[in-house]
Amino acid sequence: MRDRRQSERLPSILEGRIVLGREAPHLQCTLRDISSTGARIWLPAAIELPQQFELLIPALEQTMPVQLMWSNGKTHGVMFQADLQGLSDSSDDAPDDVQPPEPPSALAGVPKGLIALTESVLADARQQLAEILEMPAEKIRLRLDIDP
């Protein structure tokens, strides 16, 4: 089967919230993968979603209008209807005289636009492990290895 996506999809475990309206409660979901043009989301129960809604992505501090592209039980594919910030490798928005900082060596294989997102995912994982292990998050060290 041919992949019709417009941009590279990256695996994730980001928290998301489906916003169906101002008065409706938000539905918790997990972004299982994400690209600059869309995402695959998972819900804890099979729910029929409307064709258009908003997807709040707290780690990226963005709320995206989305279009539902497909559904399969608890898993759904959505296409962003606006530009997602923070996933691009380009630094077109940066002034010419400002150079972006070099990534730490542990994140050398991560696209520059994803470094903050990767750090956020690691911080969330560290916090979740701290809660499970009942110990301070500062005592937990996570290691990230990326094979080229």
Backbone as numpy.savetxt, mean C-alpha at the origin, in Angstrom:
# Nx Ny Nz CAx CAy CAz Cx Cy Cz
-2.20 -16.50 -19.56 -3.03 -15.33 -19.56 -2.14 -14.08 -19.56
-2.47 -13.12 -20.37 -1.67 -11.90 -20.50 -2.02 -10.91 -19.41
-1.02 -10.32 -18.78 -1.20 -9.32 -17.74 -1.52 -7.98 -18.38
-2.67 -7.38 -18.03 -3.10 -6.14 -18.66 -2.84 -4.92 -17.78
-2.11 -5.09 -16.71 -1.86 -3.95 -15.82 -0.98 -2.92 -16.49
-1.23 -1.64 -16.13 -0.48 -0.54 -16.72 0.84 -0.28 -15.99
0.96 -0.75 -14.76 2.18 -0.52 -13.99 2.50 -1.74 -13.14
3.76 -1.83 -12.71 4.22 -2.97 -11.93 3.48 -3.06 -10.60
3.02 -4.26 -10.28 2.31 -4.50 -9.02 3.31 -4.98 -7.99
3.26 -4.41 -6.78 4.18 -4.76 -5.71 3.41 -5.37 -4.55
3.90 -6.47 -3.99 3.20 -7.08 -2.86 3.19 -6.14 -1.66
2.09 -6.20 -0.89 2.01 -5.36 0.29 1.12 -6.03 1.34
1.13 -5.48 2.52 0.21 -5.87 3.58 -0.32 -4.60 4.24
-0.65 -3.64 3.41 -1.11 -2.35 3.92 -2.55 -2.40 4.40
-2.80 -1.69 5.48 -4.16 -1.52 5.95 -4.89 -0.57 5.01
-6.15 -0.87 4.76 -6.98 0.01 3.96 -8.36 0.12 4.58
-9.08 1.15 4.18 -10.46 1.32 4.64 -11.30 1.73 3.45
-12.36 0.99 3.22 -13.28 1.28 2.13 -14.31 2.28 2.65
-14.41 3.40 1.95 -15.34 4.47 2.35 -16.50 4.44 1.36
-17.68 4.05 1.86 -18.86 3.95 1.00 -19.74 5.18 1.06
-19.54 6.02 2.03 -20.33 7.25 2.17 -20.01 7.92 3.48
-20.43 9.17 3.61 -20.11 9.94 4.82 -20.71 9.31 6.08
-21.91 8.79 5.98 -22.60 8.24 7.15 -22.30 6.75 7.37
-21.84 6.06 6.34 -21.59 4.62 6.44 -20.27 4.36 7.17
-20.22 3.30 8.00 -18.94 2.96 8.64 -17.95 2.49 7.58
-16.67 2.74 7.83 -15.62 2.29 6.91 -15.45 0.78 7.05
-15.17 0.12 5.93 -14.91 -1.31 5.95 -13.40 -1.53 5.96
-12.91 -2.28 6.94 -11.48 -2.60 7.01 -11.12 -3.57 5.90
-9.99 -3.35 5.26 -9.50 -4.27 4.24 -7.97 -4.28 4.31
-7.38 -5.19 3.56 -5.92 -5.28 3.45 -5.56 -5.17 1.97
-4.62 -4.28 1.67 -4.11 -4.18 0.30 -3.05 -5.26 0.15
-3.34 -6.29 -0.63 -2.44 -7.42 -0.79 -1.35 -7.11 -1.79
-1.65 -6.25 -2.75 -0.62 -5.71 -3.62 -1.12 -4.37 -4.14
-0.16 -3.58 -4.63 -0.47 -2.21 -5.02 0.45 -1.79 -6.15
-0.05 -0.92 -7.00 0.75 -0.30 -8.04 0.35 1.16 -8.10
0.95 1.92 -8.98 0.59 3.33 -9.08 -0.78 3.51 -9.72
-1.35 2.43 -10.30 -2.65 2.55 -10.97 -3.77 1.75 -10.32
-3.45 0.89 -9.34 -4.51 0.11 -8.72 -4.01 -0.78 -7.60
-4.92 -1.61 -7.09 -4.58 -2.49 -5.97 -5.48 -3.71 -5.98
-5.00 -4.75 -5.29 -5.82 -5.93 -5.00 -6.10 -5.87 -3.52
-7.38 -5.82 -3.18 -7.76 -5.69 -1.77 -8.45 -6.96 -1.30
-8.31 -7.24 0.00 -8.92 -8.41 0.62 -9.74 -7.95 1.80
-10.94 -8.51 1.91 -11.82 -8.22 3.05 -12.01 -9.49 3.86
-12.26 -9.39 5.16 -12.42 -10.59 5.98 -13.69 -11.39 5.65
-14.65 -10.78 4.95 -15.87 -11.47 4.55 -16.18 -11.11 3.10
-16.87 -12.01 2.41 -17.26 -11.73 1.02 -18.35 -10.66 1.04
-18.05 -9.52 0.44 -18.97 -8.38 0.41 -19.07 -7.90 -1.03
-20.29 -7.61 -1.45 -20.48 -7.03 -2.78 -20.21 -5.53 -2.68
-19.25 -5.07 -3.46 -18.86 -3.66 -3.43 -19.48 -2.92 -4.61
-19.73 -1.61 -4.44 -20.24 -0.82 -5.55 -19.16 -0.62 -6.62
-19.55 -0.18 -7.79 -18.61 0.03 -8.89 -17.60 1.12 -8.59
-17.98 2.12 -7.80 -17.05 3.20 -7.44 -17.18 3.49 -5.94
-16.03 3.75 -5.31 -15.99 4.11 -3.90 -14.63 4.72 -3.63
-14.39 5.08 -2.37 -13.09 5.64 -2.00 -12.33 4.62 -1.15
-11.02 4.59 -1.35 -10.15 3.69 -0.61 -9.16 4.54 0.18
-9.27 4.49 1.50 -8.35 5.21 2.38 -7.16 4.32 2.66
-5.94 4.86 2.43 -4.70 4.12 2.66 -3.91 4.91 3.71
-4.09 4.59 5.00 -3.45 5.37 6.06 -1.93 5.47 5.96
-1.25 4.39 5.57 0.22 4.42 5.49 0.71 5.43 4.47
-0.09 5.69 3.44 0.29 6.66 2.42 -0.38 8.01 2.65
-1.21 8.08 3.70 -1.95 9.30 4.03 -2.73 9.81 2.82
-3.43 8.88 2.13 -4.18 9.24 0.93 -5.53 8.53 0.92
-6.51 9.20 0.37 -7.80 8.60 0.08 -7.98 8.67 -1.43
-8.15 7.50 -2.04 -8.19 7.41 -3.50 -9.60 7.06 -3.98
-10.13 7.80 -4.96 -11.34 7.33 -5.62 -10.96 6.14 -6.49
-11.74 5.05 -6.41 -11.40 3.84 -7.16 -12.61 3.33 -7.94
-12.29 2.53 -8.94 -13.31 1.82 -9.71 -13.08 0.34 -9.52
-14.13 -0.38 -9.19 -14.05 -1.83 -9.03 -13.87 -2.47 -10.41
-12.83 -3.26 -10.58 -12.54 -3.89 -11.86 -12.97 -5.36 -11.88
-12.82 -6.04 -10.74 -13.22 -7.44 -10.64 -13.41 -7.82 -9.18
-14.17 -8.87 -8.94 -14.40 -9.40 -7.59 -14.38 -10.91 -7.65
-13.83 -11.50 -6.58 -13.80 -12.95 -6.45 -13.89 -13.29 -4.97
-15.09 -13.36 -4.45 -15.29 -13.65 -3.03 -14.83 -12.50 -2.16
-13.79 -12.75 -1.37 -13.26 -11.75 -0.46 -12.22 -10.83 -1.10
-11.81 -11.15 -2.32 -10.74 -10.41 -3.00 -11.31 -9.60 -4.16
-10.81 -8.36 -4.29 -11.32 -7.45 -5.31 -10.15 -6.69 -5.93
-10.26 -6.39 -7.20 -9.27 -5.56 -7.89 -9.86 -4.19 -8.14
-9.10 -3.14 -7.82 -9.58 -1.78 -8.03 -8.56 -0.99 -8.84
-9.08 -0.04 -9.62 -8.22 0.86 -10.38 -8.38 2.26 -9.79
-7.25 2.92 -9.52 -7.28 4.27 -8.99 -7.77 5.24 -10.04
-8.64 6.16 -9.63 -9.17 7.17 -10.54 -8.43 8.50 -10.42
-7.39 8.53 -9.60 -6.54 9.71 -9.44 -5.11 9.21 -9.28
-4.15 10.12 -9.33 -2.74 9.74 -9.21 -2.40 9.40 -7.76
-1.85 8.20 -7.56 -1.37 7.78 -6.26 0.02 8.37 -6.06
0.24 9.04 -4.96 1.53 9.65 -4.66 2.38 8.68 -3.85
3.69 8.68 -4.09 4.60 7.93 -3.24 5.06 6.60 -3.79
4.56 6.13 -4.94 5.01 4.85 -5.47 5.92 5.01 -6.67
6.05 6.18 -7.19 6.84 6.41 -8.40 8.32 6.50 -8.09
9.15 6.06 -9.02 10.60 6.22 -8.89 11.06 7.58 -9.35
10.22 8.29 -10.07 10.66 9.57 -10.63 10.73 10.62 -9.55
11.61 11.59 -9.77 11.73 12.70 -8.83 11.42 14.00 -9.59
10.41 13.94 -10.48 10.05 15.10 -11.29 9.57 16.26 -10.44
9.00 15.97 -9.24 8.48 17.03 -8.40 9.57 17.73 -7.60
10.74 17.15 -7.51 11.81 17.73 -6.72 12.52 18.83 -7.51
12.92 19.92 -6.85 13.68 20.95 -7.55 14.99 20.38 -8.07
15.52 20.98 -9.16 16.73 20.47 -9.80 17.94 20.47 -8.89
18.01 21.44 -7.96 19.20 21.54 -7.12 19.12 20.67 -5.86
17.99 19.97 -5.65 17.85 19.12 -4.47 17.95 17.67 -4.92
18.92 16.96 -4.37 19.10 15.55 -4.69 18.41 14.72 -3.61
17.63 13.69 -4.01 17.01 12.84 -3.01 18.08 12.07 -2.24
17.83 11.79 -0.97 18.83 11.06 -0.19 18.97 9.64 -0.71
20.16 9.10 -0.58 20.40 7.72 -1.00 19.72 6.78 0.01
19.14 5.69 -0.49 18.49 4.77 0.43 19.51 4.05 1.29
19.12 3.65 2.52 20.02 2.84 3.33 20.34 1.55 2.59
21.49 0.96 2.87 21.91 -0.22 2.13 20.89 -1.36 2.23
20.18 -1.49 3.34 19.18 -2.55 3.48 18.03 -2.36 2.51
17.79 -1.14 2.07 16.69 -0.85 1.15 17.19 -0.56 -0.26
18.40 -0.96 -0.56 19.00 -0.64 -1.86 18.21 -1.23 -3.02
17.52 -2.35 -2.83 16.76 -2.95 -3.92 15.34 -2.42 -4.05
14.94 -1.52 -3.15 13.59 -0.99 -3.15 13.55 0.29 -3.98
12.58 0.43 -4.91 12.48 1.68 -5.67 12.38 2.88 -4.74
13.00 3.98 -5.10 13.05 5.16 -4.23 11.67 5.60 -3.77
10.68 5.52 -4.65 9.34 5.94 -4.28 8.67 5.03 -3.27
9.24 3.85 -3.04 8.65 2.90 -2.10 9.38 2.81 -0.76
10.46 3.54 -0.59 11.23 3.43 0.64 10.40 3.82 1.86
9.69 4.94 1.80 8.88 5.37 2.94 7.78 4.34 3.23
7.18 3.81 2.18 6.15 2.80 2.34 6.72 1.53 2.97
7.89 1.11 2.52 8.55 -0.08 3.07 8.88 0.14 4.54
9.40 1.30 4.87 9.71 1.60 6.28 8.45 1.59 7.13
7.35 2.08 6.57 6.08 2.09 7.29 5.57 0.67 7.54
5.69 -0.19 6.52 5.26 -1.58 6.67 6.10 -2.28 7.73
7.41 -2.05 7.72 8.29 -2.64 8.73 7.96 -2.14 10.13
7.66 -0.85 10.25 7.29 -0.30 11.56 5.98 -0.91 12.06
5.01 -1.07 11.15 3.75 -1.71 11.54 3.98 -3.15 11.97
4.82 -3.88 11.23 5.12 -5.27 11.57 5.80 -5.34 12.94
6.74 -4.44 13.19 7.43 -4.40 14.47 6.43 -4.17 15.61
5.48 -3.25 15.41 4.49 -2.94 16.44 3.57 -4.14 16.68
3.14 -4.80 15.62 2.28 -5.97 15.76 3.00 -7.10 16.50
4.27 -7.33 16.16 5.05 -8.35 16.85 5.22 -8.00 18.33
5.43 -6.73 18.62 5.58 -6.29 20.01 4.32 -6.60 20.81
3.17 -6.35 20.20 1.92 -6.64 20.89 1.74 -8.14 21.12
2.05 -8.95 20.11 1.92 -10.39 20.23 2.87 -10.94 21.29
4.12 -10.46 21.27 5.14 -10.95 22.19 5.10 -10.26 23.55
4.25 -9.24 23.66 4.12 -8.46 24.90 5.46 -7.91 25.36
6.10 -7.20 24.44 7.37 -6.56 24.75 7.46 -5.24 24.01
8.34 -4.34 24.42 8.46 -3.05 23.74 8.92 -3.21 22.28
8.33 -2.43 21.40 8.69 -2.49 19.98 10.16 -2.13 19.77
10.73 -1.29 20.62 12.13 -0.88 20.48 13.09 -2.06 20.63
12.65 -3.14 21.26 13.51 -4.30 21.46 13.46 -5.28 20.29
12.61 -4.99 19.30 12.46 -5.89 18.16 13.22 -5.31 16.97
14.05 -6.13 16.37 14.80 -5.75 15.17 14.33 -6.62 14.03
13.97 -6.01 12.92 13.57 -6.74 11.73 14.65 -6.56 10.67
14.90 -7.60 9.92 15.89 -7.56 8.87 15.20 -7.76 7.52
15.57 -6.95 6.55 15.00 -7.02 5.22 16.12 -7.37 4.25
15.97 -8.50 3.57 16.93 -8.92 2.54 16.18 -8.94 1.21
16.76 -8.29 0.22 16.17 -8.27 -1.11 17.16 -8.88 -2.09
16.74 -9.94 -2.76 17.60 -10.58 -3.76 17.44 -9.81 -5.06
18.56 -9.47 -5.71 18.47 -8.73 -6.98 17.90 -9.58 -8.10
